[in-house]
Amino acid sequence: MRLFDGQAGAGSASVNAFAQDSNGFFYAGTETGLYVSSGGEFTRADSGSETPFSHVTALAGGADGNLLVQAGQTLWLRSGLSFRKVPLQIQGNPQFSLSGKDFIVLAGEGPAQGGGLWRIHPEGEKPPVTERFVDERKDGPVPPGDPLTTQPLHALASAGDMLWAACGSALCRHKDGATTRFGTHEGVPADTWLALAVAPDGTLFARSADRLVQIHADNEINAETIPGTFSTSPASRIFLVATRNGTILTQGENTLLIRTPAGQWKPAEFLSKYNNSQISAAFVDREEGVWLARPEQGIMRLAGFPSWESYGSDRGFPSGRISAVRRDSSGALWLATSKGLFRYNAFRNNETAGEKPEHYDIDARSLLRTGDGAIWAAGKGSALFRIDPGTGKSVSLPSQAPLTGALALDSGGRLWIGTAQGIVRLDEPLHPTARLPKAIALNDRRVNDLQFDQFGRLLALTDNVLFRQKSGEDYFEPKLNLPDLGIGEGRSVAVTMTNDVWIAGVRGGLRKIEISENGTLSASSPDDLHDTDEITSLFRDSRGWLWAGSTKGLDVLTSGGWRHFDVASGLISNQISYGAISEDDDGSMWFGTDNGFSRFTGAYALPPLPELHTCIISAYLGSADIRGIPEVWPENERDLNIRFASPTFLDNEYIRYKYILYGIDKEPHTVNSSEAKYLNFDKNKISFDVQAIDPVNNRVSSPAHLVAHPAGNTGRSSGLLSWLSIGSIIVFIAAGATYRWYISVRKKNIDKAVRDRTRVMEEVQTQLRQQSRIDSLTGLLNRRTIFDELSYLVSALSPNEILAVALIDIDHFKLINDTYGHQAGDFVLEQYGLRLRQTSSAGVITGRYGGEELIVVFPVVRTMEDIIEETNAIHRILCLPIKFDSNTIIATSSIGLAFLSPGDTPASLVGRADRALYKGKRAGRNRVVVSD
């Protein structure tokens, strides 16, 4: 939970509405004005006119960074760089929704009450188009008695091209120009429906004062009564929001009500320690964070909701360290804590129902459940405990050596136990002996962890050596000396489904070990893990995900790379206890910490990461704003200041920025701040690139560009870098990005040469649109444009510059189409295009060569080694699994890379890359081959 309070009006003001635009900026509309945040504090955002916003009651974020604002009785639309008044008379408190790129506005209570349902279409820097939503000009003749034109309208919600409205005492769905009414005859009780929300699966939820209705995609209807009463707030302030997994949030009596996907209602108990009060507004952002506003008490955001549930002393559980969490076969919850072992028999739906737990005076290091349902606890002393599932009776099995907490159960039901003096095996756990037998292997060695590999052989991690069991024998052969890894004594080990071994040491650090059948091995470090210090626990779950717990939270390795979780994501504490990661029968995960425990309930998928953006917020040379058209500055200005942002509320503190000012910086800067300053700037051109980096989640954004010239500069840019900057701008404009140099604002006092250049760029814009330079499926340049760019680059290349081309072919693409359908094939191409745009560094040109072949041109001055390294990085990203509907598609690729040689033409250069590509295909595919 994150509180936004005490912030210049956004902390204590009454918040009426939330919104997020397509670039990720988050907005709060309050009685005192409009406030915006990119992940940190909220700052005021005004219209730019003499009168600032006030009494903001409604907000909506649209495509292309558009924003619709209701301030007082005036509508404002931000499109491009500026706010414009919308010529629409507002009655009462409006409601906003979206339909494609259009905003839908419900003013008042609809046509029957003197209001209206309107469509506002943004037109960039031109005035927006405003028209009736149901209009003969757009939808054809309006059918007589259409409820959208004859009934009072109370609420709106939309999903794609479908608009829902509360019409009279019924619910109406408008699609393809036709309106369908759902009333009592269809199963919707007659009521005044005051709030609507559409879940990701298309289900509509509608709420009145005391009832909730669902209309499923197949038109099945369910109605139920909302528990409690609702009488303290005006009906117009009722909200209803739906999260990704179908959880519903709405107001209750002085609290927030949560309805689970299973249909269970419960109050939000987590609000009790944050001055529980009526919630006035709620919103779910693109990262599945839930925003809540309380009158006069500020804003809060719940990260990771509803994937995380955290439990501590405030919910009746023991305070302090939790070293293990397990569920037994009856569903009871077991906690190994610093105060003993606890069993909660009635733990249902993540609650204890006020139950007093059973307590065992056992200080356990770890817990394990055997096939008979018994719970085994490895004590910190020299005893193993077995608790009978039926009677709850505890039996102690003394050990000749102290236990380390390492427990493993093999496929034959035998229990393997790690001690400070070797491995002990219990052959019949159903009928245990009075005490543990002697060690059978690794005598006088401390066994810290035990895990089975994919071939059923037991791996034993000791302080200094990793041992592997010889198949079917009690002999363990050494496979790896840990001192060679530089991570200290062995602490934890896990084995992935590909039989890779991961090892964590007591000095911090994580190593991936690949052991071949002939005994050779190789070790590597995860270069994309944000922090490998002080890892306390490793665990591989049933999905194949690798979890690494540390003193700084959790990291999980999935097919999409590493993800990081900490208290900002929903964990109760960042300090994960040693060995305290386990999996429930339903696939949810338990994590014990030094201060309570948490459960991750996203059983089959992690919350999706949003696309990362970088935006240039402001750019000044002295007092001159250089973002206009043309982007120029007057003479005698020398101090350059550029501010940028990457709006994200997911681990925002870890975002880094990489920027370069060509002609000044020899190497890019990588910084934590979001500002670049250059004093005494004396060049005749500004060419600036900036890119956001998210090291925690292994993401980079596409770069943002800024190019500007001084007034009076008629010189044509020369050199490869200048043309690259112009080419990059053209590419991203054609791709639909918003760039300020197209704004039809003319600055005064510029000479004819600059105006001529502006006209040339406007003509280029027209030509780009007419020639369709962009491939519509992948978002990359098409083949003709790539060859135009490549031809120029080859002709303009100087002797000391390097040019390279990579040709990419998706392996077995026909098989993907035949197996999953052509829509899946198109989706794979679309994802390849998206990954290429996001992965390629600034200046790199990407395109679709034809069919399933893509092309990358590396025109940046760099070494061959750098280009090969980037090509390999692109290959790794492209080959990550792709989720399509319920299928996971493995779409690998082969890449041929060729460097420009003397006498090469564009065609011959691409031809050499093509030959290298097919050399890779003949060698087995899924590889990068460099041309001779």
N, C-alpha and C positions, 0 to 999 in steps of 0.2 A: 504494500500500500504506500502510495506517495501523496503527501499533502502539499497543495499549492496555497499557501496562506501568507498574509502580510505582504502582498505584492502590489503595491501601487494601484489599489482599487479592485484588482481581480481576486484578492484574498477574502475580503469581507463583504463585497457587494452581492446583491441578490442576482444569481445567475439564472437567466431565462432560457438560454438555448446554447447548444454546442454544435460545432460543425468541423469537418476536416476536408481540405481541398485535395485535388488529385496529386499535388506535389508533396502532401504530407503535413503541411502547416495546420496547426490546430487552433481553433477560435472559440472564444467564450463571449457570449453576448450578455451584458449586464445592464443594470439601470444606469450606470455611469458611463457606459461606452462599450466599444468593441476591443477585445484583447486577443493577442496572437502569441503562440509559442512554437518553437521548432524543436522542443525537447527539453528546454530549460525554463527559465522564468517567463511569465507572461508580460508582454509590453503592449502599450496602447497602439491600436491601428485605427487611423481616421481616414476620412474621405479625401483629405488633401484640400478641402475647401476651408473657408474661414470658420465655418461652424462645425465643430467636431461631432461625432456620433454621440447620441445619448438615447436612453430608454430603448435598447436593442432587445426585441422580443422574439425574433425568429431569424434563423440562419440556415443556409444550405450550401454545401460545397459541390461544385460540378466538375466537368472535364476541363482540361487545359488550364487548370489553376483558377477557374472561375469561382466567384463567390457571390451569393445573393444575401442581402442584409435588409432587415426591416428595422429602421430606426425612427421612433416616433410614428408618424403616419406616412413616412416616405420610404419607398423601396430604392435600394442602391444595388447596382450590379457592377462587380469588378470583373472586367474582361481585358486581358492584356496588362497594362501597367496602371490603369486608372479606374476610379469609380465613376459611374454615370447614374444619374437619376433615371428611374424607370417611370414612364408616364402612365401610371396606373393608380387610380384612387383606391385607397385602402379603407375598409370598414372593419373595425374591431381588430382582434388579434389574428393575423393570417397564419396559414400553415403551408409549408413548402414540401415538395417532393421532386423527383427527377424522372425524366423519360429520355433516355439517351443523353444528348448534350443539352436538352431543354430543361428549364425549370418549370414546374407546375405549381401554381399559386392558388390556394383557396382563400379568398378574401371574404371576411364575414362568415356567414353560414350558407353560402351558395346562392344561386339565382332566386330561389323561392323566398329568400329572406333579404333581398336587396343587395346581395353580394355577388360573387362570381367565381368561376373556375377558369383560370387563365394559363396560357402557355407563353413563356418568355424564351426566345431563342437568341443566344449571344451571337454577336457579329463582329468579334474582335474589337477594333478601335472604333467601329461604326456604332451608331445607336442600335440597341437591341430591338428585335421584332416582337411586338406584343399583340396577342390575338386571343379570342375566346378558345378554350380547349376543345369544346364540341362546336365545330364551325362547318358550315356547308362547303367552304372553300377548301378545307383540309380533309374532312372525313366524309364528304358527300352529304346528301340531304339528311337532316336530323330526323330520326323516326318520331312519330307523334308520341308524346308522353315519355320520352327518354328521361329516366329519373335524375340524371345529372343536370337536366335543365328544368325539372319541375319540382324536385324535392329539396328540403333543407339538407345541406351537407355539413358534416361535423368533423370529419377527420380524413386524412390521406395517407397512402402508403404505395410504394411502387416496387416493381421487380422487373428489370429489363424493359420490354415494351408493354407491360401490363400495369394498369393503374387501378388501385382499389380505393373506394370511397365509402364512408358511412352515409347512406342516403336515406333520409327519413328514419324509419325504425328498422331498416334492412341494411344489407351490405351489397355494394355494386362493384362489378369488375368490368373495366373497359379495355378492350383489346381489338386491334384491327378495325377500329371504327364502330364497333358494336358494344353495347352495354348489356351485361347479364345481371339480373337482380336475384339475390338470395334472401328470401324472407321466411315467414313462418311455414309456408308450404314446403320449402326446401329443408327446413330444420333449424333455421336461425330464429331464436326467440325475438319477439318484437321488443326493442329497447333502444335507448339512445346510446350508440356506440361512440365513445369519446376518444379512443386511441387505437391505432392500427400498427402492426408490425409484420414484416414478411421474413420468415426464416430462410436460411440458405437453400433448403430443399424445396422452396416455393410455397410452404404452408403459410396461410394468413392467420394471424392471431388478432382478435378484436376484443376490446374491453369496454364494458360499461361501468357504472359505479360499483356493481357487485357481481358481474358475470364475465366469463371468458368464453369465447367461441373460437374454434379452429375450423378452417376450411382447407382441406388438403388438396394437393394438385389434382387428384382424381375426383374432386368435388365431394368427398366424404366430409360430413360435418359432425363435430362434437361440441357440446356445450356443458359448462360446469359452473359451479358457484365459487367465487373467490372467498377464502376464509377471512373472518374478521369483518370489520366495517371500515368505511372510508367517508369521513364527514368533516375532516379538519381543513381541507384545502378546496378551493373552487374547482369545479369539474373541468374547467378549461386547462388546468395545470396537470391533469393526469397524463402520464407518459407510459409507454410500453416499448421495450426494446428486446430484441432477440439476438442471442449470441450464436457463434458458429455451430455449436453442438445442439442447438435447440432449447437451451435454457432461456427462460423468460424472466425479466426483471420489471417490476411495476411498484407503484406506491401501495403501502399498507397504512394502518393507523399509526402515525408517528414512527414509521420504520420503512425499510425496503423489503418487499416480498420477492422471494425467489421461487420459481416453479421449475423443477428439474425436468429433463426430457422424459422421465418415467411418470410425470404428472403429479409429483409430490410438492406440496407447498411448504415453505419454511421461512421464518424471518431471517434477516441478515444479522446474525449475532455478532459478526466482526465489527459492526458499527457501535456496539455498546461502549467500547473503550475510547471511541472518538466522538463523544458527546452525541449519542444517538438522537436523531431528530428527523423530522419530515424531510424527504428528498424532493427537491423541486424540479430537477432535470437530470436526465441520464443519457448516455451515448456510448456506443461501442465503436472504437476506432479500428483502423485497418490492421492493427497488430493484436486484435482481440483484447485490448485493454478497455476496462469499463470505467467511464467517467461519471462521477456523481457530484451534484451540487446541493448544498444545504443552505437554506435562507440565512443570510448574514454570517455564515460560518465557513465560507470558502469552498474550494474545489478539492476533490481527491480523485486519484486514479488507482484502480486495482489492476495491476499487471498480472498476466497469467490466468485471469478468471475466465472460464470456470475450470481450467485444467488442474489447478492446484488446490488442495485442502491442507491446511496447517493446523496442528494441534499442540497446545501447550497448557500451562497451568490455568489459564483463563477459561479453558473448556473442561476442566476437571481432571486433567492428566498430571502425572508427577512432573515437577519442575526439575531442571538439571539435565545431565547427559542421558541420551538414549543410545545404547550400543547395539540394539537389534530390535526389529519389528517383524512379527510373523503372524499369519492367520492360520488357524488349524482347520480341520476338515468340517467342523461344525460352524465355522464363521467367526469363532471367538478370536479376539485380538490379544496377542502376547507382546509385552514390552519388557525388554531387558534394560534396566535403568540402574543408576548409581544408588538407588534406594531399594533395590531388589527386583524380583521378577513379578510382573502383574499380569493377570488374565481377566479380560473384560468379556464376559459371556454374552451380554446383550448388545454388543457393538453392531448396530444396524444403521445403514444409510449414513455412515460416517459420524454417528452420534452414540453416546453411551447411555442415554435415557436416564441419567441420574443414578446409574448403578454403582454400587460399591464393589470394586474388583476383588478377586481372590489375590492374595499376596503370598509369595514364596521368598523366604530369606536366602536368596541365591544371587550372588553377584556374578552375573553371566557375561562372558565375552561375546558369545554368539549363540544363535538358535537354529535348529534344523528340525524338519518334520519328516518322519518316516512313513512308509506305506500303511502302517496300521493306525496312523493318525497321532501317534505319540510325539510329544515335543521333547527334543533333546537340548540341553543347555550345557555348554562348556564353561565351567566355572573358572574364576580367576586363580583358584588354588589348584589342587591336585585331585579333582573329582569331576566326573561327568554325571549329569543328572538326567533321569528319564521321568517324564510326567505322563501318567496314564490318561488317555483321552476320555475314558468313561468315568473313572472315580476321582480323577484329579490328584491321585496319590503320587508323591515324589519318591523316587528311589535313587540313592547315591552310589555311584560306581567309582571307588577310589582308584587313583592312578599312581604308578611308581614315579612318575615325573610330572612336573607342572604342565598343564595344558596351555596351548598357545591360542586357542579359539578356532583353529583350522578344522573344519568338518566337511566330509564329502560322502555322498551315498552313491554306490555304483549300481549298474543295471541288475545285478544279482541280489540287491537288497543289503549288501554288506556296508558297514559303516567304517569309514576311515577317519582316524583322529590324529591330528598333529600335536606333538608334545615338544618339550625342550630337549628331549633326548631321543628323537626318532619318531617313526610312524607306528601307530597302533591300529590293529584292525579288529573289529567286532563282527564275527561271522554270522551270528544269529541275534540281531537286535530284538526280535520278538521274544526271545528267551535269554536275556543277558545274564552273564555270570555275575558273581558277587563283587568282583572287582575287574578292572581292565587288565587284559593280558599284557605280556611284555612286548616291547617294540619288535617288529618283524623286519625293519629296514632302517637305514640311515641312523644307526645307533650313534649317540653322542652328538648328533646334529639337531639344531633347533629348526623345526619345520613351521614356517610362518603362514603358509597358505597351501591349499590343495585344490586342484582343478583337473577335470578330465578333458582330454583333447577330443577331436572329432572322431578318432579311431578307438575311443574307449580306454586309452592309456592314461594313467594318472601322472600328472605333473606335480612335483613337490618343490616348493620354493623355500630354500634355507637362507641363512644370513648371506652366504657368499656364492652359492651354486644353485642353478636350476637343474633338477634331476627329472628324468623321464623313465617311467616304468617300462620294462621290456614286456612285450605282449604276453599275457597269461602267466607272468612270473612275479615273484616278490623281490626281484632284483631291480634296482634303480640305477641307471647309468647317468653320469654327469653329462649335461649338454651345453652348459654355458657358465662361464665364470663371471659373476656379477661385478667384481672390481673393474673389469674391462669396460663396463657400461658407464661408469662415472656417476652412478646414482646412489651409491652407498649400499647398505645392507638391504636385502629383499624384504618388501613389506606386503605386496599384494600382486596376484597374477590373475589374468583372465585369458580365455581362448575364444577367438571369433569363429564364425561358421566356416570361414575359409582356412581355419587351423593356424592362423597367425596368433602368436603369443604376445601379450602385452604385460610388461612388468613395471611396477612402481617401486621406488626405493625410499629409504628413510630420509635421505638428504634431498629429496625432491627430484623431480624429473620423471619422464615416462618414455619407455622404449618399446618399439615394435620389433619382435623377433620372428624371422621366418626360418623354420627348420625344415630342410628337405629330407626325403626318405633316405638319401645316402649319407645323412649326418651333417652336411654342411649347413651353415647358418649365416644370416646377415641381420644386422641391427640398424635401426633408424629411429630418428626422433620425429614426432609430429610437428611439422613446421607451421601448421595452421591452427594449432591449439593456443588459446590466448595466454595461458599461464600454466606451466607444468610444475610449479613449486608445491611442496608439501601435499602431495596426493596421499590420501588416507585409505582409499578403498577403490577397487576395480570390480565391475560386475558386468557380465554379458547376459542380456535378457533373452526371452524366447523369440523375439523378432530379429535377433542378431545385433541389436544396438549395444554399443559399449559405453557404459557409464563410468565416469571417473569423478569420485568425490574428493574434495580437498578442503583446505582451510579458507578457500575463497568461493565456495559454492560447488556447483555441479557442471560438468561438461559431458555431453553425450555425442557419440560418433554414430551417425546414420548414413544411409546411402547418399544423402545430400551434404555430407561434411559435418563438421563439429558445430554444436550449438551450446551456448552457455546459459545457465540459470543461477540466480542468486536471490537475495531477499527482495530485490526489485521485481523479480519475476513471480514471486509467490512463496518462496522457501521461508520457513520460520527462522532459519539461521544459516549463515554461510559456512559454519564449522561442521562439516560432515564427520561423524564419528568413525573410528577405525572399523572397517568391515560391515558398516551399518546400512548396506543397500540390499534390498531383497525385492522379489517380484510376487505379486498376488496371483491367485488362480485365474483371475479375469484379465491379466495382463497389466494391471496398474502397478505402480512402483512405490515402494516405501523407503524413506530416507530418515535415519536417525541422526540427530545433531546434538550439540552441547546444550541445547535449550528447547527441547521438544522434538516433534517429528512431523514430517510432511508426506503427502501422498500425491503422486502425479497420476491423474486419471485419464490422460489422453492415451487410451489403450493401443491404438493402431496408427496414430499419426501425430506428429508434433505440430503445434500451431504454425501455419505458413508464415514465412518471412515476407514482408512487403518489399516491393522494388525500391531500391535505394536511389535517391535523387540528390543532385547537387544544384543549388540555385545561387546565382550572384545577386545579392540583396541590394548592394549599392556600390558605386564606383565614382570616386571624386579625385580630380587633380586640382589641388587647392580647393577652391570653392565651386569649381565647375563640375557639374554632373555630366559624365562622359558616356552615359547609357542611351542618349537620345539618337535621333537620326538627322543628319549623319553623325556618327560618334566622333565628335571633334572637341577640341579644347582651345581656349584663347592662348595667346602668347604669355610668357612670363609666369606660368604656373609650373611648380616644380615638385610638390609633395603629393605622391600618389597613395591613395588609401582605398582598398577593395575589401568589402565584407561579403561573406558567403555563408551558406548554411546547408545542412542535410537534415531535413525534418524527419525525426524518428524518435519514438518514445520507447524503443527497445534497446536497453544498454546504451543509452545516449552518451554516457560519460566516456565510453570507449571509442567513440567516433574520432578518426584522425582525418586530416586533410593533406593532400599532396598537390602542390601548385608550382607553377613555373612561369616566369615572365621572360619570354624569349628576348634575347639580346642583352639581358642583364644577368640572369641566373644561368650558370653553367650546368648545374644539376638541380632537379626538383627539390623543393623543401617539403618535409613531412612534419606537420605540427599538430598540436592539440587545439590551438585556438582557431577561431573562424575569421581571421582577419590577416591581410597582407599589407605591409607598409613599405614604401620606398621613398626615401628622402632625396631631394635634389635630382629628381628624374629629368634626364636631359636628352632622351631619344626622340626621334620624329615619328614613332609608331608604338602603340601598345598592343601586344599580342599575348594574352594571358589565358592559361588553362588551369582549372582546378578540378579535383576529383576527390570524393569522399571515400574513406576506407573504413570498413567495419571488421577489425581483426578478430573480434570475438566470434562472429558468425561467418567469417571467411567470405565477405562480400565487398565488392567495389561498385561504385556508381559509374554511369557514363559521365564523361567530363562536361563541364560547363565552360563556355568560351567568352572572351571579351576581346574585341578588336576595335581600336580607335586611332584616329589621326589628328594632328593639330590643324587648326583652321589655316587655310592657304597652302596646305601641302598637296601638290599636284603630282608628286613623284609616284611612279608605279612601283609597287613592292617588288623586290627582286630576291632571288635565292629560293632554295627549296622550302625553308621554314615559312616564309611569307606566303608562298602558294599553299602550303599545307594548312595554315590558319584559315585562309579564305576557303579552301576546299572543305575543311572540317565544318565551317559555318554553313556552307551550301548543303552539305550532306544532312546535317541535323535539322535545318529549316525544312528541307524536302521531306524529312521523316515526320514532320508534324510538330517539332518542338517549337516553343515560343521564344523567339529571339527579338530583342528590342530594336534591331536596326531596320525592321520592317514597319515600325510605327510611323504613321503619316504625319509626323510633327516636323515642321521645317524650322530650323534655327535661323535667326536673322544674322546679318553681317558675315556671311560666308561667301567666298568668292565663287566665280563661275566654275572653276575646275572641280571644286568639291561637289557642286550641284550636278555637274556632268557625271561624276563618278556615282553619285546616288542614283541617277537615272539609269546608268549602266546596270547597277545591282538590281534595280526594280525590273529591268528587262530580263535579267537572268532569272529572277523569281518567276516571271511569267513563262519563260521558256521551260523552267523546271516543271512547272505545273502541267504545261502542255505536253511535254515529252514523257511524263511519268517516269522519272528517274528511279523511283523506289519500287522494289518488288513488294506487292501488297501482302503476300503471305509471311515473309520473313522480316519485313521492315528494313532490309538491306538494299544497297544499290543494285540496280539490275545490270545485266551483262554488258550492254552497250555503254552505260555510264562508267563502269569499271574500266573498260578498255579506253574510253576517252581520258579518264584520269591517269591511267597507266601510261598511255602514249605521251601525255605531257610530261609526266615525271621522268620517263626514260630520256626524253629529249632535253630536259632541263638539268639533268644530274651532272654535278661537278665531279672531277676526278677523285676527290677524297670522300665522297659520299657513297653510302651503301643502300641498295634497293633489293628487296626480296619479295617473293610471291609464294604463298602457301595455298595449295589446292586441297580441298577437303571433300571426301566422299563418304556418305553414311553407309556403313557396312550392312549388307543383306536388307536393303531398303524394300525390295520387292517382297521379301518374306514378312516384313512388318505389315505391309499393306494387305497381303494375303491372310495373315493371321488375325490382325485386329481391325482391318478395314481401312479404306482410304482416308477417312476422317482422322484416324490415328496417325497415318503417315503425314498428313498435313500438319497435325499437332506437333509431331516430332520435328518437322522442318521449322515450324513457328518457334519452338523452344530452342532449337539450334541457333536461329537468328537472334533471339533474345539473349541467349548466353554469349554469343559473339559480341553483341553490342555492349554488354555489361562487362565482359572480361577484357576486351582489347584496350590497350593503353591509348592515351591521347595521341592523335595524329594518324593512327592506324586506320586504313580504309577497308571496309568489309562489304562483300556483295554476294549475290546469288549468281553462280556461273551458269547453272542450268540443271533442271531436274533436281536430284538430291545432292548436287555438287555446289559447294560454296567456295569463295575465294577471299583471301586476306592479302592486302598489300602493305608491306612494312616500309614506309618511305622516310622514317625518322633516322637522323644521323646517330648511329650507335654501332656497337661491335657485332660481328656475326654470332658470337657466343650469346649475347643478350637476345638476339632475335630467335635463336634456337631454343633458348630457355623459355621465352614467352610462348613460342609455338607449342612446346611441351605442356606448358601451363594451360593453354587453350584446349589442348587435346584432353587433358584430365577433366576439365570442367564440362566439355561437350559430352563426354562418355558417362557422366553420372546418370543413374536410372531416371526415367521420366514417368511420372504418374499420369495415367490417362484413364478417366473414369475409375473403375475398380481394378485396373490392370497396371502393373509395373513393367514398363518396356525398357529393355536393355538395348540401347541404340549406340553402339560403338562407332568409331570412324577411323578412316585411314587418311593420313596427310602426307602430301609430297611438298617439300620445301626446296626452292631454287633461288640462288643469288644471281644478280645481274652480272654478266661477264662482258668484256669488251666485244662489241659487234652484235650483242643481243638486241633483237627487236621485242616489242611486247608479246608478239605471238610466239617467238622462239623461247622467251623466258617462261611463259605459261606452259609451253610444250615440255620443257625440261621438268617443271614442277609436276606435270601430268605423268611423265614417265616415272618419276620418283614415287608418285602416288601408286601407280599400278605395280611397281616393284614391291611396295609394301603390301599390296593386296595378295600378290603371289606368295609372299613370305608368311601369310597367315592373317592379315588384316590387323586392325586395332593397334596401329603403331604410327610413328613419325619417321619418315625416310628423307634424308637430305640428298639432293642431287649431287652427283660428282662434279 
